[in-house]
Amino acid sequence: MTTMESLIGLVNRIQRACTMLGDYGGGDNAFSSLWEALPSVAVVGGQSSGKSSVLESVVGRDFLPRGSGIVTRRPLVLQLHKTEDGSQEYAEFLHLPKRRFTDFSMVRKEIQDETDRVTGKTKQISPIPIHLSIYSPNVVNLTLIDLPGLTKVAVEGQPDTIVEDIESMVRSYVEKPNSVILAISPANQDIATSDAMKLAREVDPTGERTFGVLTKLDLMDKGTNALDVLEGRSYRLQHPWVGIVNRSQADINRNIDMIVARRKEREYFATSPDYGHLAGKMGSEYLAKLLSKHLESVIRSRIPSITSLINKSIEELESEMDHLGRPIAVDAGAQLYTILELCRAFDRIFKEHLDGGRPGGDRIYGVFDNQLPAALRKLPFDRHLSLQNVKKVVSEADGYQPHLIAPEQGYRRLIEGSLSYFRGPAEASADAVHFVLKELVRKSIGETQELKRFPTLQAEIAAAANEALERFRDEGRKTVIRLVDMEASYLTVEFFRKLPQEVEKAGNPGNSGNTASQAVDRYSDGHFRRIGSNVSSYVGMVSETLRTTIPKAIVYCQVREAKLSLLNHFYTQIGRKEVLSRSLSYLYAIGMSIRLSSY
């Protein structure tokens, strides 16, 4: 009889193989997605629903990143493996196969670092999953997929489409008929407003695939309880609801051990006057066992269809390989030559996007022609050069001795303060071009027909190209900031030499006896308005200069370098990596090695 351990472990191995070969569901794969056919438990919840705390309680370890806003920005495939009592707990990442983590604070850091590697240090999201395996005597055999928390509004730093993007990603996992939905909702909010239950109801209206979890039972208002939900009267599902009591924020701050927290959770339900009769079917330990048993039964029922799909995929790939033609040579030199050919094919298409042979490169011009000028127009010079601020800055620059003729130090401070505002649009332009170039890399890889055979090489090229673009972006940022700083470090003297003549012309040119009245005027509002106007004119002149030089710097540092040396570093490293055989691997090999005919 096949055991639960071997069944869940088998699916775990297939999932890891799929991810290594670029199949993680969704997308526009030409072949059937094996990933989508595999049973999995997708964890869904709104932000601040207690989703991370539930997962950590199931594992018995603190290992997930925490913070405000969107913390989970890539799916986390969490594979739990039960080991013998007394054995050491450790974790392994698929992208770091030879490294064991025994310090779970380093697991948290690696999740964050690996997320940033793909999405950058922004609040963007990515559908590419992170695979984490945890081996511990304190878990059950189970695989959970932690998805980004559902949100209702975009905050600063997030694209306007973030709400739809997250929901689309979550839907791509929970819509699959083989997906088990773990819908997490806080008990101190009306279940009718639960984002997780709303989505689960849409994709699983009968509730056959949905497990409901209520968190924060201990935070409900005094005199209230959640029995109507837990006992299935207010919202009925095919499977029982499970209540969870997570650690409080105070417990987290005090680093209360998760095993201790589990014991406190058991004690809470055992002694609760409201939930005592349900104590045996509440808590994170019961939830883990319930999900593990259910996942085993789902996998068992799906084995014939999974076997059929793998065989079908092998046939499709064998046919495609016959169509593609020549096999890959076994010697390293020929393999290296093949990889270089594939890289050149990608590089050619990437340059066609930039030079106009294919669409996309025009978006860079859009940054310079639309985004940069719009950002420059929005700079708050009106506030900085208001009469009140001009008086304040000039007075502070004068110190105890008011200026006699022209307040040079006041002028300099006003100009330097104004020019500092240009830093933001300059850096934003470099970032915007960077994102366009990254998107062109992604499109170019997808359009390189020769690369479709080699998903791993696609990932290698994408990573190398994006790493290069990061370096070019950093250099572009430094250069445009240097341009702004140069403008602030040396002012154009000729501009100011004309000012006394212009002021004199502004008075009565036929009256040479008005010198005294002009001297009195040195401390009037009109005098300070002229100072503000002069500074505004100078800043406008600098703005026109930067509007021209910032694009030149960005094109030189980022676009030009991307055309000339996008994969240069990859070329130098390729001989020292174990990339030849890995990059040219086939899904065919995976299918052959994991046939399920014995089940």
C-alpha positions in Angstrom: 0.0 0.0 0.0 1.4 3.4 -1.0 2.0 5.5 2.1 1.1 9.2 2.6 4.8 10.0 2.9 5.7 8.6 -0.5 2.7 10.1 -2.3 3.2 13.6 -0.9 7.0 13.3 -1.3 6.5 12.2 -5.0 4.4 15.3 -5.7 7.0 17.4 -4.0 9.7 16.1 -6.3 7.6 16.6 -9.4 6.8 20.2 -8.3 10.5 21.0 -7.9 11.3 19.5 -11.3 8.6 21.6 -12.9 9.8 24.8 -11.4 13.4 24.1 -12.4 12.1 23.7 -16.0 10.1 26.9 -16.0 6.6 25.2 -15.5 4.9 26.8 -12.5 1.4 27.1 -14.0 -0.3 29.9 -15.9 1.5 31.6 -18.7 1.2 30.6 -22.3 3.1 27.3 -22.4 2.9 25.5 -25.7 2.6 22.2 -23.8 0.3 21.0 -21.1 1.3 22.3 -17.6 2.2 19.4 -15.3 2.3 21.8 -12.4 -1.4 22.7 -12.8 -2.3 19.0 -12.7 -0.6 18.4 -9.3 -2.8 18.6 -6.2 -1.7 21.4 -3.9 -3.0 23.4 -0.9 -3.2 27.1 -1.8 -3.2 29.5 1.2 -5.4 32.5 0.6 -6.2 35.5 2.8 -6.4 39.2 3.0 -3.6 41.3 4.4 -3.5 41.2 8.2 -5.7 38.1 8.2 -3.1 36.1 10.2 -2.0 34.0 7.2 1.7 34.1 8.0 1.1 33.3 11.7 -1.0 30.2 10.7 1.8 28.9 8.4 4.4 29.5 11.1 2.3 27.7 13.7 1.8 24.7 11.4 5.6 24.6 10.9 6.5 25.4 14.5 9.1 28.0 13.5 9.5 31.7 12.8 10.6 31.8 9.3 8.4 34.2 7.2 9.2 37.8 6.5 7.0 40.3 8.3 6.1 43.9 7.8 3.5 46.3 6.5 2.0 46.2 3.0 2.7 43.4 0.6 5.2 41.1 2.3 4.6 37.9 0.2 5.5 39.0 -3.3 6.2 35.6 -4.8 4.4 32.3 -4.2 6.2 30.3 -1.6 5.9 26.5 -2.1 6.4 25.2 1.4 7.1 21.5 1.5 7.1 19.9 5.0 8.8 16.6 5.6 8.3 14.8 9.0 11.6 13.3 10.3 12.3 11.1 13.3 11.9 12.4 16.8 15.0 14.0 18.1 16.5 14.7 14.7 17.7 18.2 13.9 15.4 20.6 12.1 16.7 22.2 8.9 15.5 23.9 5.8 16.6 23.8 2.1 15.8 26.1 -0.8 15.5 24.7 -4.4 17.7 27.5 -5.7 20.4 26.7 -3.1 20.4 22.9 -3.2 23.6 22.3 -1.4 23.0 24.5 1.6 21.2 23.6 4.8 19.7 26.3 7.0 19.4 25.5 10.7 19.0 29.1 11.7 15.4 30.0 10.7 16.1 33.7 10.9 18.4 33.1 7.9 15.6 31.3 6.2 13.5 34.5 6.6 16.3 36.6 5.2 16.9 34.3 2.2 13.1 34.4 1.3 13.4 38.2 1.3 16.7 38.2 -0.7 15.4 35.7 -3.3 12.2 37.7 -3.7 14.2 40.9 -4.3 16.4 39.1 -6.8 13.5 38.7 -9.1 11.3 41.7 -8.3 14.0 44.1 -7.2 13.7 46.1 -4.0 10.3 47.4 -5.0 6.7 46.3 -4.2 6.3 44.5 -7.4 5.1 40.9 -7.5 6.2 37.9 -9.5 4.5 34.5 -10.3 7.8 32.6 -10.1 7.6 30.5 -7.0 10.2 30.0 -4.3 10.6 26.4 -3.1 11.3 25.8 0.5 11.6 22.4 2.1 11.5 22.1 5.9 12.6 18.8 7.6 11.4 18.5 11.2 10.0 16.0 13.7 7.4 18.7 14.6 5.5 18.8 11.3 3.3 16.5 9.2 4.0 15.7 5.6 2.3 18.5 3.7 2.8 21.0 0.9 1.4 24.5 1.2 1.6 27.3 -1.3 1.7 30.7 0.4 0.3 33.4 -1.9 0.4 37.2 -1.7 -2.3 38.7 0.6 -5.4 40.0 -1.2 -5.6 43.8 -0.9 -8.1 46.5 -1.9 -6.0 49.5 -2.6 -2.5 50.2 -3.9 -0.2 52.1 -1.6 2.8 54.3 -2.5 5.5 52.4 -4.4 3.0 49.9 -5.9 1.7 50.0 -9.5 -1.9 51.1 -9.9 -2.8 47.5 -11.1 -1.4 45.8 -8.0 -4.9 44.9 -6.7 -5.9 43.2 -10.0 -2.4 41.6 -10.4 -2.5 39.9 -7.0 -6.0 38.7 -7.5 -5.1 37.3 -10.9 -2.1 35.5 -9.5 -4.1 34.0 -6.6 -6.9 33.0 -9.0 -4.4 31.2 -11.2 -3.7 28.8 -8.3 -7.2 28.4 -6.8 -9.1 28.0 -10.0 -7.4 24.7 -10.8 -9.8 21.8 -10.1 -6.9 20.0 -8.3 -6.3 22.9 -5.9 -7.3 22.7 -2.2 -8.1 26.2 -1.0 -7.1 27.1 2.6 -9.2 30.3 3.1 -8.0 32.3 6.1 -10.3 34.9 7.7 -10.0 36.9 11.0 -12.8 36.1 13.5 -13.0 39.7 14.6 -14.3 40.8 11.2 -17.6 39.9 9.6 -17.2 36.7 7.5 -19.4 38.3 4.8 -16.5 40.8 4.1 -13.8 38.2 4.0 -11.7 38.6 0.8 -10.6 34.9 1.1 -14.1 33.5 1.3 -15.4 35.8 -1.4 -12.8 34.5 -3.8 -13.2 30.9 -2.7 -17.0 31.1 -3.2 -16.4 32.4 -6.8 -14.1 29.6 -7.8 -15.5 26.8 -5.6 -19.3 27.6 -5.2 -20.1 24.2 -3.7 -17.3 24.4 -1.1 -15.9 21.0 -2.0 -12.3 22.2 -2.3 -12.3 24.8 0.5 -11.2 24.6 4.0 -12.1 27.6 6.2 -9.8 28.8 8.9 -10.8 31.5 11.5 -7.9 33.3 13.2 -7.8 35.8 16.1 -10.6 34.1 18.0 -9.1 35.4 21.2 -9.4 39.0 19.9 -13.1 39.0 19.5 -15.2 41.5 21.5 -16.1 40.3 25.0 -19.4 38.4 25.0 -19.2 37.4 21.4 -18.0 34.2 19.7 -17.6 32.6 16.3 -19.7 29.4 16.9 -22.1 30.2 14.0 -19.2 30.1 11.6 -17.2 27.2 13.2 -20.3 25.0 13.4 -21.3 25.8 9.8 -24.5 27.7 10.4 -23.6 31.0 8.9 -21.4 29.8 6.1 -21.4 26.1 5.3 -18.6 24.2 3.6 -18.1 20.6 2.7 -15.2 20.4 5.1 -15.2 21.5 8.8 -14.1 25.0 9.8 -11.0 25.2 12.0 -10.3 27.9 14.6 -6.8 29.1 15.2 -5.3 31.2 18.0 -2.1 32.7 16.8 0.6 34.4 18.9 -0.1 38.0 19.9 2.2 40.7 18.7 3.6 40.9 22.2 4.4 37.2 22.0 6.2 37.7 18.7 8.1 40.7 20.1 9.2 38.5 23.0 10.2 35.6 20.7 7.8 33.2 22.4 8.8 29.7 21.1 6.3 28.3 18.6 6.1 25.0 20.4 5.1 26.9 23.6 2.6 28.8 21.5 1.0 25.6 20.3 0.6 24.4 23.9 -1.0 27.7 24.8 -3.3 27.4 21.9 -4.4 23.9 23.0 -5.0 25.2 26.5 -7.1 28.1 25.2 -9.5 25.8 23.4 -9.6 23.2 26.2 -10.5 25.8 28.8 -12.7 28.0 26.6 -16.4 28.1 27.7 -17.4 28.8 24.1 -15.2 26.4 22.2 -14.4 23.7 24.8 -16.7 21.2 23.1 -14.8 21.7 19.8 -11.3 21.6 21.3 -10.4 18.3 19.6 -11.1 19.8 16.2 -9.4 23.2 16.7 -5.9 24.5 16.5 -3.0 24.6 14.1 -1.8 21.0 14.9 -5.3 19.6 14.0 -5.4 21.8 10.9 -2.1 20.4 9.6 -3.2 16.8 10.2 -6.5 17.4 8.5 -4.9 19.0 5.4 -2.2 16.3 5.2 -4.8 13.5 5.3 -7.0 15.3 2.7 -4.1 16.0 0.4 -3.1 12.3 0.5 -6.6 11.3 -0.6 -6.7 13.9 -3.4 -3.3 12.8 -4.7 -4.3 9.2 -4.6 -7.4 9.9 -6.7 -5.4 12.0 -9.2 -2.6 9.5 -9.9 -4.1 8.1 -13.1 -4.7 11.5 -14.6 -1.2 12.7 -13.6 0.4 9.6 -15.1 -1.6 10.2 -18.3 -0.5 13.8 -18.5 3.2 12.9 -18.0 3.0 10.3 -20.8 1.2 12.8 -23.0 3.9 15.5 -22.2 6.6 13.1 -23.1 5.0 12.3 -26.4 4.5 16.0 -27.2 8.1 16.8 -26.3 9.5 13.9 -28.3 7.5 15.1 -31.3 8.7 18.7 -30.8 12.3 17.4 -30.4 11.9 15.6 -33.7 10.6 18.8 -35.3 13.5 20.9 -33.9 16.1 18.7 -35.4 19.7 18.2 -34.3 20.5 16.8 -30.9 22.8 18.5 -28.4 26.3 17.3 -28.5 27.7 15.7 -25.4 31.2 17.3 -25.4 31.6 20.6 -23.5 33.0 22.5 -26.4 30.1 21.8 -28.7 27.7 22.5 -25.9 29.4 25.9 -25.2 29.1 26.7 -28.9 25.4 25.9 -28.8 24.8 28.1 -25.8 26.7 31.0 -27.4 24.6 30.6 -30.6 21.4 30.8 -28.5 22.6 33.8 -26.6 23.4 35.6 -29.9 19.9 34.8 -31.2 18.4 36.4 -28.0 20.8 39.4 -28.2 19.8 40.0 -31.8 16.1 40.1 -31.0 16.8 42.3 -27.9 18.6 44.8 -30.1 15.8 44.8 -32.7 13.4 45.8 -29.9 15.7 48.7 -29.0 16.4 49.9 -32.5 12.8 49.7 -33.8 12.8 46.5 -35.7 10.4 45.2 -33.1 8.0 47.2 -30.8 9.0 48.3 -27.3 12.0 50.4 -27.6 9.8 53.5 -28.2 8.8 53.3 -24.6 12.2 54.6 -23.7 11.7 57.7 -25.7 8.3 58.0 -24.0 10.2 58.3 -20.7 12.2 61.2 -22.0 9.5 63.0 -24.0 6.6 62.6 -21.5 7.5 61.2 -18.1 10.6 63.3 -17.4 9.1 66.7 -18.6 5.9 66.0 -16.6 8.0 65.2 -13.5 10.0 68.4 -13.9 6.8 70.5 -14.2 5.5 69.1 -11.0 8.5 70.1 -8.9 7.4 72.4 -6.0 9.3 75.5 -7.1 6.3 77.8 -6.4 6.5 76.8 -2.8 10.3 77.0 -2.5 10.4 80.4 -4.3 7.4 81.9 -2.5 7.8 85.4 -1.1 7.8 84.1 2.4 10.4 81.4 1.8 12.6 83.8 -0.2 12.6 86.3 2.7 13.4 83.5 5.1 16.3 82.1 3.1 17.8 85.5 2.3 17.5 86.6 5.9 19.1 83.4 7.2 21.9 83.8 4.6 22.6 87.4 5.7 23.0 86.6 9.3 23.3 89.6 11.6 24.5 91.9 8.8 21.7 92.5 6.1 23.0 92.6 2.5 23.9 95.9 1.0 23.4 95.4 -2.7 22.8 91.8 -4.0 22.2 89.0 -1.5 24.7 86.6 -3.1 24.6 84.0 -0.4 20.8 84.1 -0.4 20.8 83.6 -4.2 23.1 80.6 -3.8 21.0 79.0 -1.1 17.8 79.5 -3.1 19.3 78.0 -6.2 21.0 75.1 -4.5 17.7 74.3 -2.7 15.8 74.5 -6.0 18.3 72.3 -7.9 18.1 69.6 -5.3 14.6 68.9 -6.4 15.9 67.6 -9.8 17.4 64.6 -8.1 14.0 62.8 -7.9 13.0 63.0 -11.5 16.6 62.2 -12.6 16.6 58.9 -10.6 13.0 58.1 -11.6 14.0 58.4 -15.3 16.8 56.0 -14.8 14.5 53.5 -13.0 11.8 53.9 -15.6 14.2 53.0 -18.5 15.5 50.1 -16.4 12.0 48.6 -16.1 11.5 49.1 -19.9 14.8 47.3 -20.6 13.8 44.4 -18.2 10.5 44.0 -20.0 12.3 43.9 -23.3 14.6 41.2 -22.0 11.6 39.2 -21.0 9.9 39.6 -24.3 13.1 38.9 -26.3 13.6 35.6 -24.4 10.0 34.6 -25.2 10.4 35.5 -28.9 13.7 33.6 -29.3 12.3 30.4 -30.8 15.6 28.5 -30.4 15.5 29.0 -26.6 12.1 27.4 -26.1 13.8 24.0 -25.9 15.9 25.1 -22.9 13.8 26.6 -20.0 16.8 26.4 -17.7 19.0 28.4 -20.1 16.2 30.9 -20.5 16.2 31.4 -16.7 20.1 31.7 -16.8 20.0 34.3 -19.5 17.2 36.3 -17.9 19.1 36.3 -14.6 22.4 37.4 -16.2 20.7 40.1 -18.3 18.8 41.5 -15.3 21.9 41.5 -13.2 23.7 43.4 -15.9 20.8 45.9 -16.2 20.9 46.4 -12.4 24.6 47.5 -12.8 23.8 49.7 -15.8 20.9 51.3 -13.8 23.2 52.0 -10.8 25.7 53.7 -13.1 22.9 55.7 -14.8 21.6 56.9 -11.5 25.1 58.0 -10.4 25.6 59.8 -13.6 22.3 61.8 -13.7 22.8 62.7 -10.0 26.3 63.9 -10.9 24.8 66.1 -13.6 22.4 67.7 -11.1 25.3 68.2 -8.6 27.4 69.8 -11.3 24.7 72.3 -12.0 24.6 73.1 -8.2 28.4 73.2 -7.8 29.1 75.9 -10.4 26.5 78.6 -11.4 26.5 80.3 -14.8 28.0 83.7 -14.0 26.9 85.3 -17.3 23.3 84.9 -16.4 23.6 87.0 -13.2 25.9 89.6 -14.8 22.9 90.7 -16.9 20.6 91.1 -13.9 21.7 94.6 -12.8 21.2 95.9 -16.3 17.8 94.3 -16.5 16.8 95.7 -13.1 17.9 99.1 -14.2 15.9 98.8 -17.4 12.9 97.7 -15.3 12.9 101.1 -13.6 12.6 104.5 -15.4 15.4 104.7 -17.9 15.0 108.5 -18.3 15.3 109.2 -14.6 18.9 108.8 -13.4 17.9 110.3 -10.0 15.9 107.3 -8.8 19.0 105.6 -7.2 17.8 106.4 -3.7 14.3 105.0 -4.3 15.9 101.8 -5.7 18.1 101.5 -2.5 15.0 101.8 -0.3 13.4 99.2 -2.5 16.2 96.7 -1.5 14.1 95.5 1.5 10.6 95.7 0.1 8.4 92.8 -1.1 9.1 93.8 -4.7 12.8 93.3 -4.1 12.3 89.8 -2.8 9.8 89.0 -5.6 12.5 90.0 -8.1 15.0 87.7 -6.3 12.5 84.8 -6.5 11.8 85.6 -10.2 15.5 85.7 -11.0 16.1 82.4 -9.3 13.1 80.9 -11.0 14.5 82.0 -14.4 17.8 80.5 -13.6 16.3 77.2 -12.5 14.2 77.2 -15.6 17.3 77.5 -17.7 18.9 74.6 -15.8 15.7 72.6 -16.2 15.9 72.9 -19.9 19.6 71.8 -19.8 18.8 68.7 -17.7 15.9 67.8 -19.8 18.4 67.3 -22.6 21.4 65.9 -20.7 19.6 63.4 -18.4 18.3 61.4 -21.4 21.8 61.5 -23.0 23.3 60.2 -19.7 20.7 57.4 -19.4 21.1 56.3 -23.0 24.9 56.3 -22.7 25.0 54.4 -19.3 22.0 52.1 -19.7 20.7 51.7 -23.2 24.0 51.8 -25.0 25.6 49.4 -22.5 22.7 47.0 -22.8 23.2 46.9 -26.6 27.0 46.4 -26.3 27.6 44.2 -23.2 24.3 42.8 -21.9 25.6 39.2 -21.6 29.4 39.9 -21.4 29.6 38.9 -17.7 27.5 35.7 -18.5 30.0 34.8 -21.2 33.0 35.1 -18.9 31.3 32.9 -16.2 29.7 30.3 -18.4 32.9 28.2 -18.6 33.3 28.1 -14.9 29.7 27.2 -14.1 28.1 23.8 -14.3 25.8 25.4 -16.7 26.4 23.4 -19.9 24.5 20.3 -19.1 22.1 22.1 -16.7 21.2 24.7 -19.2 20.5 22.2 -22.0 18.3 19.9 -19.9 14.9 18.8 -21.1 11.5 18.3 -19.5 11.8 15.0 -21.3 14.4 13.8 -18.7 12.1 14.7 -15.9 9.2 12.8 -17.3 11.3 9.7 -17.9 12.6 9.8 -14.3 9.4 10.2 -12.5 7.0 7.9 -14.3 4.2 6.9 -12.0 3.4 3.5 -13.6 4.0 1.8 -10.3 1.1 3.5 -8.6 
